[in-house]
């Protein structure tokens, strides 16, 4: 019934306004009709009425904001950003426009502008966990890892409750080669499950030469891959082979894992070649690696 009621009201309102030749409709009425069209997904009609409403001071900002939303829905991101940022020229602290402009700038690829908007949002509403997370995410994408970490630390209470913030924090630490990332990843995996995150964790352990733990995590990751994740499975198995070859150069277990990865379809010859330059791998195992490379050709 509600779905039928809104279009009916729209029809009546439009007919009423069209039929009142001697009576000027108010901007508020234009705005209401525009928003009713917006909510039913009729964006062209909504734009027409909201553009009329935008001419009046009373409904100008709200109309422009919603015209920006329509442009965003139509994937016209540059136009949407312009509409939101025109509002900010007159009202720099408009929180709704800041949020919309920041998110839209992510879609236009203008991370520097998006970061500026999120930074202002954090100044205005520091308690907003969503804006803090998005701000940190933008900084991470810009490879400003220490700045992203600082933003997350400023939202430490929210981070205690939100796993996505905890994971981003671990990734920021990992990107800076901080050993503290080990504990951050471990804590995340104690409460969450994701094979790709476990793979990241194993790589981190390997980087810090904690080989026994890295081998354990690579094997756990292998056990967690599904039949549809064959490419990931091969990548993990190769990483396991590399770690075994370094951790115990007298053992042939690493060669066995490497051969299995290749038999399963691992084709990154360059990655296998790089093993030959590793001084921690035994001469005997390097001979075996050369034979594997020959087979890959």
N, C-alpha and C positions, 0 to 999 in steps of 0.2 A: 504493500500500500504506500509506504514512504517513497519508494522508487517512482511511483506514478504521480504522487502528490507534488513533488518538486517541479517536474516539467510542466504540470498543469498550472501551478502558481506562476511560473515563468511566462507561459503563454498569456495568462490573464494580465500580468503586469505590463508586458510589452504592448499588448493590444490597448491597454488603458492609456499608456504614455503616448502611443502613436495616435490615439483618437483624440487626445486633448490638445487640439490645435492652438487654442487660445491660452493654454496653461503651460508655463515652463516647468519642466520636471526638475527636481532638485538633484544636486550632485550626489547626495546620499542615495537617492533612488537609482541613479545610474550605477553607482557602486554596488548596491545590493543585487541588482540584476546581473552585473558583471560577475560577481562572486558566485551567484547561483549557477550561471553558465560554467564557471570554472570548476565548481564542485561536481558537475555532471560530465566534465571532460570535453566540453565544447569550447575549445580555446579561441577559435576565430571570433565567435560571438562575444566571448568574455573580453577579448582585447578591444573590440569595438566599444563596448559599454564602459570599460575601465579607462580607455583613452578619453572618453567624454568626461568621466568623473575626475580625471587627472587635471582638468583645466581649472578646477576650483581649489582654493587653498586648503579647505577643510578636508578634502579627500585626496589631495595630490600625493602625499607620501605613501598612504596605504595603497592607492591605485598603482603607483610606480613599483612598489614592492611586489605586488601581485602580478604585474606585467612581467617583472623579472622572473617570478616563479613560472609563468607560462613559457617564457623564452627558454628557461632551464628544462622544462618538461619536453619542449620541442627540440632539445639538444642544441639550441642556439646559444652556446655558452658565452661567447664574447659579448653578444647583445645583453644577455642576462647580467653579466659582470658589470657592464656599463650602467645598466639601470640601477643595480644595487649601489654601485660606487658613486653615482650621481646623488643618491640620498645621503651618502656619507660626506659629500662635499659641503652639504648644508647642515648635517647633523652627525659629526664624526663619531659620536658615542652611541649611535643607534644600534643596540645589541642585535636585533633581528637582521638588520641590513649587514652588519659585520659578519654574523654567522653565515648568512647566505652568500656574501661576497667571498668569504674565505673558502667555503666549500666549492663554489663555482670556479674559483681560480685554480683549485686542484685539477678540475676538469679541463681548464685551458692550458695546463702545464706551467702556469706562472707561479712556481713555488715561493719565490721571493715575496711576491705580493700577498700570497696566501699566508705566509709566515708572519708578515707585518700585521695582517688582520687578526690572526690568532693571538699574537702577542698583545694586541690592544684588548682583546676579549679577556685574556688572563688578568690584565690590569683592572678591568672593570668588574669581572666576576671571577675572582681567583678560586672560588669554591667549585667552579664548574668542571667536573671530571671529564666530560665529553670534550670540552674545548681544550683542556690540558692534554688529553691523549692525542687529539688531532694536531695540536701544536707540536708535540713531540714527534709525531709520525711524519710531519712535514720536514722537521729538522733532520730526522733520520734519513729521509729521502734525499735531502740536500747534502748528506754525508757530514753533517754537523753533529757528530755523535755525542760529544761532551755536553753540548748545549741541550740536546734532546734528553740526556740523562738528568741534567739539572732541572729541566721542566718537570720530569717525572718525579724527581725527589721533592719538588715543591708541592706535588700532589700525592704525598706519601700515604695519607689516610685512605684516599680513594684507591691507591694501588694495592692496598692490603686486600681489597674486596674484588678487584677486577683482574682476571687472569690475563687479558690482552695487554694490560699495562705492565704487568709483571714480566711477560714474555718480551715486550719491546725493551724493557729495562735490561733484561739479560742480553738481548741482541746489541744494545748500545754498548754495554761493557765488552762483549765479544769483539765488536768492531774496533775497539780501542786496545785489544789484546790484554785486557785486564783479567787477572787470574780470579778475581771475585766473581766473574761471570760463571765460573764452575758451580758455585753455590747457588747462584740465581737460577741457572738452568735446572739443577738438581731439585731445588724447591718447587719449581714449576711442574716438573715431571712427577713429583710425589703426589700432585693433586690433579694432574691433567694427563691426557694421552694423545700423542700425535707423533707418528713415525718420523715425519720430516724434522720435527723439533728434536727428537731423540738423535737423529742423524747429525744435526747441527752440534748437539752436545758431545757426541762421540768425536767429531772433528775437532772440537775445542780441546777435549782431553788429549787427543793425539798431538795437537799443536804444542801443548804444554808438556809433552813427553810423559804423560801418565798412561803408558801404553797398556798396562793390564786392564785398567778401567775402560780405556777406549775400546779394546777388543770386546770386553763384556757388553758395552753399549751398542757397538756395531752388530753383535750377534742378537741382542734384544731387538734392534731395529729390523734386522732381517726376518725375525720371527713375527714381526708386526706388519710386514708388507702383505698386501693382498695380491691375488692372481692378476689383477688389472694394473698393478704397479711394477711391471717387469723392468722398465727402464730405471726406476728408482732402485729396485732390487739389485740390478747390475752395478749401479754406482756405489751402493753400500758395500757390496761384496768386493769390489775393487779396492775401496778404502780399507776394508778389513785386511785384504791381502797385503796392501802396502804397510800397514801397521805391524802385521806379523813378520814381514820380511825385515823390518827394522828392529823390532823388539827382540826377536830370537833368530839371529842370522845363521845359526847352526841347524835350524829346523827347516824341513821342507813343507811345513803346513802353509806358509804364505804362498809358495808356488802352486800348491794344490788349489787354494782359493782363487788365485789369479787365473789359473787355467779354467776353473769352473766359470768365472765371470766371462771370460772370452768365449767359452763354449755356449754360454747363455746369450751371447750377442753383444758383449762389450766391445766397442770398435774404436775407442779413443787411443789410437796408436801413439800419439804424442805423449799422453799421460803415462803410458807403459814405458816409453823411451826414457822419460824423466827418472824412472827408477834406476836406470843404469848410471846416473850421475850421483846417486846417493851413496856416500862413503860408508854408511852403516850397513849396507847390504853386502853379504858375502860374495866372493868371486864365483863360487859354485852356483849360487842362486842367480847371479847375473848371467851366467852361461845359459841357465834355464830360461831366463827372461828373454834372451836373444832368440832362443828357439821358439818361444811363444810369439814373439814379434814376427819371425819368419812365417809362422803358421797363419798369422793375422793377414798377411799380404795375400 
